[in-house]
Amino acid sequence: MRRPLSSYHPVLYWLRVLQKRTYRRLGWWLSSRRYARTRTPMQRLAYRHIKHTSKLIRKLGDSDIRLQHNKVINLRLASAAIHGTTIGPGEYFSFCRLVGKPTRKRGFVEGMELSMGEARSGVGGGICQLSNLIHWMIMHSPLVVVERANHSFDPFPDEGRILPFGSGAAIFYNYVDLVFHNPTASTFQLVFNMTGEQLEGELLCNQPRDRKYHVYQKAHRFVRQGETVFRHNEIWRDVYSKGHDPVLLHSERLYRNHVVVKYPVD
């Protein structure tokens, strides 16, 4: 397989990044989509669709724990930029458009990011934890994901994993984005809170929930091909009616993951 031209030199790589970011900004400007912009952080919608929490500090392999603590700073800034956002009927939500570019000038610091096949330090690193949390909640709702990327490699062994592998959403400003659409007649709202140990997220709505969702993995396995180990799984969702006697309405495969493993596997 031919290597992309941008992989031969850092200057070529960043020129390619600049090109993609420019294309994305033009796409936002020319798009006919109505993107969510309204924030009402002091006014919560009446009904909760789902609440999910995510542990802030985790030891990942032999990585620098300092980057985990820096990540908390980045998450606080990113979640504040989205907190209270309402997504009305027909509107689209864009993570990158709302959070903006993470820069030192805005207070973002060096955190861990997964890029170019390795875990490394980068300004704004760690905010994928917020996009992961949002994506998990969206999968438990009638909102429709229209753009989402998964990391192309698995950097660390599972340690305290709660969610299925490959159920997150990678972010790299601004063209690796999490975008979802509200095709319903209801209005939804994202709210967040950070405690000493947890990032808490809620998906609220102005109407009571009429469906129940169960998201899980199938066909999880490690496969060795020559010197390389790959991790496979599928992310599935069951949708049930809500009530005393729930009925399975339909099952659907949302994603199929196939990524390179970067740590030793027996």
C-alpha positions as CSV (number, residue, x, y, z in Angstrom):
1,M,0.0,0.0,0.0
2,R,1.4,3.4,-1.0
3,R,2.3,5.8,1.8
4,P,0.5,9.2,1.7
5,L,2.8,12.0,0.6
6,S,2.2,13.8,4.0
7,S,3.9,11.0,5.9
8,Y,7.4,11.7,4.5
9,H,8.1,14.9,6.3
10,P,6.5,16.8,9.2
11,V,6.1,20.0,7.1
12,L,4.2,18.0,4.5
13,Y,2.0,16.6,7.2
14,W,1.1,19.9,8.7
15,L,0.5,21.4,5.2
16,R,-2.0,18.6,4.7
17,V,-3.6,19.3,8.0
18,L,-3.9,23.0,7.1
19,Q,-5.5,22.0,3.8
20,K,-8.1,19.8,5.5
21,R,-8.9,22.4,8.1
22,T,-9.5,25.0,5.4
23,Y,-11.8,22.6,3.5
24,R,-13.8,22.0,6.7
25,R,-14.2,25.7,7.5
26,L,-15.4,26.3,3.9
27,G,-17.8,23.4,4.3
28,W,-19.2,24.9,7.5
29,W,-19.6,28.3,5.8
30,L,-21.3,26.9,2.6
31,S,-23.4,24.2,4.3
32,S,-27.2,24.4,4.4
33,R,-27.2,22.6,7.7
34,R,-28.5,24.4,10.8
35,Y,-25.9,23.8,13.5
36,A,-26.8,23.9,17.1
37,R,-25.5,27.1,18.7
38,T,-28.0,28.0,21.5
39,R,-26.8,27.4,25.1
40,T,-29.0,27.6,28.1
41,P,-26.7,26.4,30.9
42,M,-28.9,27.7,33.7
43,Q,-32.1,26.1,32.3
44,R,-32.4,22.3,32.2
45,L,-34.9,20.6,30.0
46,A,-37.4,18.6,31.9
47,Y,-36.7,14.9,31.1
48,R,-33.5,12.9,31.3
49,H,-32.7,10.5,28.5
50,I,-29.5,9.2,29.9
51,K,-26.7,10.0,32.4
52,H,-23.2,8.7,32.1
53,T,-20.0,9.2,34.1
54,S,-16.4,8.8,33.1
55,K,-13.4,8.5,35.4
56,L,-11.0,11.4,35.0
57,I,-7.6,9.9,36.0
58,R,-6.6,6.5,34.7
59,K,-3.2,4.9,34.6
60,L,-2.6,4.0,30.9
61,G,0.4,1.7,30.5
62,D,3.6,3.4,31.3
63,S,2.4,6.8,30.0
64,D,3.2,10.0,31.9
65,I,0.5,10.5,34.6
66,R,1.1,14.3,34.4
67,L,-0.7,14.2,31.0
68,Q,-3.7,12.7,32.8
69,H,-3.9,15.6,35.2
70,N,-3.4,18.1,32.4
71,K,-6.3,16.3,30.5
72,V,-8.6,17.4,33.4
73,I,-7.8,21.1,32.6
74,N,-8.6,20.5,28.9
75,L,-11.8,18.7,29.7
76,R,-13.0,21.5,31.9
77,L,-12.5,24.0,29.1
78,A,-14.1,21.8,26.4
79,S,-17.1,20.8,28.5
80,A,-17.7,24.5,29.5
81,A,-17.9,25.3,25.7
82,I,-20.7,22.8,25.2
83,H,-22.5,22.8,28.5
84,G,-26.2,23.6,28.1
85,T,-26.2,23.3,24.3
86,T,-29.7,22.6,22.9
87,I,-30.2,20.7,19.7
88,G,-33.6,21.6,18.2
89,P,-35.6,19.7,15.6
90,G,-33.6,19.4,12.4
91,E,-30.4,20.8,13.9
92,Y,-26.9,19.3,13.7
93,F,-24.4,19.2,16.5
94,S,-20.7,19.6,15.7
95,F,-18.2,19.0,18.5
96,C,-15.3,20.8,16.8
97,R,-17.5,23.7,15.8
98,L,-18.6,24.3,19.4
99,V,-15.4,23.6,21.3
100,G,-13.2,25.4,18.8
101,K,-9.5,25.0,18.3
102,P,-7.7,24.0,21.5
103,T,-4.8,26.5,21.9
104,R,-2.5,27.6,24.6
105,K,-4.0,31.1,24.3
106,R,-7.4,29.7,25.3
107,G,-5.8,27.9,28.3
108,F,-5.5,24.4,26.9
109,V,-2.4,22.5,28.0
110,E,-0.3,19.4,26.9
111,G,-2.4,16.2,27.3
112,M,-2.3,12.8,25.8
113,E,-3.5,12.4,22.2
114,L,-3.5,9.4,19.9
115,S,-2.0,10.5,16.6
116,M,0.1,9.1,13.7
117,G,0.1,5.6,15.3
118,E,1.3,6.5,18.8
119,A,0.2,8.0,22.1
120,R,2.0,11.3,22.4
121,S,1.7,14.8,24.0
122,G,-0.3,17.5,22.3
123,V,-2.1,20.8,23.3
124,G,-5.7,19.9,24.0
125,G,-4.9,16.2,24.4
126,G,-7.5,14.2,26.2
127,I,-10.7,16.0,25.1
128,C,-11.7,12.8,23.2
129,Q,-12.9,11.6,26.7
130,L,-15.7,14.2,26.3
131,S,-16.6,13.2,22.8
132,N,-16.6,9.5,23.8
133,L,-19.1,10.3,26.6
134,I,-21.3,12.3,24.3
135,H,-21.2,9.6,21.6
136,W,-22.2,7.0,24.2
137,M,-25.2,9.0,25.2
138,I,-26.2,9.7,21.6
139,M,-26.3,6.0,20.9
140,H,-28.9,5.7,23.6
141,S,-31.2,8.2,21.9
142,P,-33.1,8.8,18.6
143,L,-30.4,11.2,17.6
144,V,-28.5,10.1,14.5
145,V,-24.7,10.1,14.2
146,V,-23.7,11.4,10.8
147,E,-19.9,11.7,11.3
148,R,-17.7,9.8,13.7
149,A,-14.2,8.4,13.6
150,N,-12.6,5.7,15.7
151,H,-8.9,5.6,16.5
152,S,-7.0,3.4,14.0
153,F,-5.0,1.6,16.7
154,D,-5.4,0.3,20.3
155,P,-2.6,1.8,22.4
156,F,-3.0,0.3,25.9
157,P,-4.4,-2.9,27.5
158,D,-7.8,-2.6,29.0
159,E,-7.7,-1.5,32.6
160,G,-11.0,-0.7,34.2
161,R,-12.8,-0.5,30.9
162,I,-16.6,-0.1,31.3
163,L,-17.7,0.7,27.7
164,P,-17.2,-1.7,24.8
165,F,-14.0,-1.3,22.9
166,G,-14.3,0.9,19.9
167,S,-17.5,2.7,21.0
168,G,-15.8,6.1,21.3
169,A,-15.4,9.1,19.0
170,A,-11.9,10.4,18.0
171,I,-11.5,14.2,17.7
172,F,-8.8,16.2,15.9
173,Y,-9.6,19.8,15.1
174,N,-11.5,20.3,12.9
175,Y,-11.9,17.7,10.3
176,V,-12.0,14.6,12.6
177,D,-15.3,15.5,14.2
178,L,-18.3,14.1,16.0
179,V,-21.5,15.3,14.3
180,F,-25.0,14.2,14.9
181,H,-28.5,15.2,13.7
182,N,-31.8,15.6,15.5
183,P,-34.5,14.2,13.1
184,T,-37.2,14.3,15.8
185,A,-39.8,17.0,16.7
186,S,-38.2,17.2,20.2
187,T,-35.4,19.4,21.6
188,F,-32.4,17.8,23.3
189,Q,-29.8,19.3,25.6
190,L,-26.3,18.4,26.7
191,V,-25.2,19.3,30.3
192,F,-22.0,18.4,32.1
193,N,-20.5,18.5,35.6
194,M,-17.0,17.7,36.8
195,T,-16.4,16.4,40.2
196,G,-13.1,15.6,41.8
197,E,-12.9,12.2,40.1
198,Q,-15.6,12.0,37.5
199,L,-16.8,13.7,34.3
200,E,-20.6,13.6,34.4
201,G,-22.8,14.0,31.3
202,E,-26.6,14.1,30.8
203,L,-28.7,14.1,27.7
204,L,-31.9,15.9,28.5
205,C,-35.1,16.4,26.4
206,N,-38.3,18.4,26.5
207,Q,-40.3,15.2,26.0
208,P,-40.4,11.9,28.0
209,R,-38.4,9.0,26.5
210,D,-40.5,6.4,24.7
211,R,-37.7,4.0,23.8
212,K,-35.1,2.0,25.7
213,Y,-31.6,1.3,24.3
214,H,-29.0,-1.4,24.9
215,V,-25.6,-1.0,23.3
216,Y,-23.1,-3.9,23.4
217,Q,-20.3,-5.6,21.5
218,K,-20.2,-8.8,19.5
219,A,-17.5,-10.9,18.0
220,H,-14.7,-9.5,20.1
221,R,-11.3,-11.1,19.4
222,F,-7.6,-10.6,18.8
223,V,-6.1,-11.9,15.6
224,R,-2.5,-12.2,14.7
225,Q,-1.4,-11.7,11.1
226,G,2.3,-12.1,10.8
227,E,4.0,-9.8,13.3
228,T,0.9,-7.6,13.7
229,V,-2.0,-8.2,16.1
230,F,-5.4,-6.8,15.3
231,R,-8.4,-6.2,17.5
232,H,-11.9,-6.9,16.1
233,N,-15.4,-6.3,17.4
234,E,-18.8,-5.1,16.4
235,I,-20.9,-2.5,18.2
236,W,-24.6,-3.4,18.3
237,R,-27.8,-1.6,19.6
238,D,-31.1,-3.1,20.6
239,V,-34.1,-0.7,20.7
240,Y,-37.0,-1.6,23.0
241,S,-40.4,-0.1,23.6
242,K,-40.7,1.6,27.0
243,G,-43.1,0.2,29.6
244,H,-43.7,-2.7,32.1
245,D,-43.3,-5.3,29.3
246,P,-40.7,-3.9,26.9
247,V,-40.8,-5.3,23.3
248,L,-37.6,-5.5,21.1
249,L,-38.4,-3.3,18.2
250,H,-35.2,-3.8,16.2
251,S,-31.5,-4.6,16.5
252,E,-28.8,-2.9,14.4
253,R,-25.0,-3.1,14.0
254,L,-23.7,0.4,14.4
255,Y,-19.9,-0.1,13.8
256,R,-17.4,-2.8,12.9
257,N,-13.9,-2.2,14.4
258,H,-10.6,-3.5,13.0
259,V,-7.5,-1.8,14.5
260,V,-3.8,-2.5,15.1
261,V,-2.8,-3.4,18.7
262,K,0.2,-1.6,20.0
263,Y,0.9,-3.6,23.2
264,P,2.0,-7.3,23.7
265,V,-0.8,-9.8,23.5
266,D,-0.4,-13.5,24.3
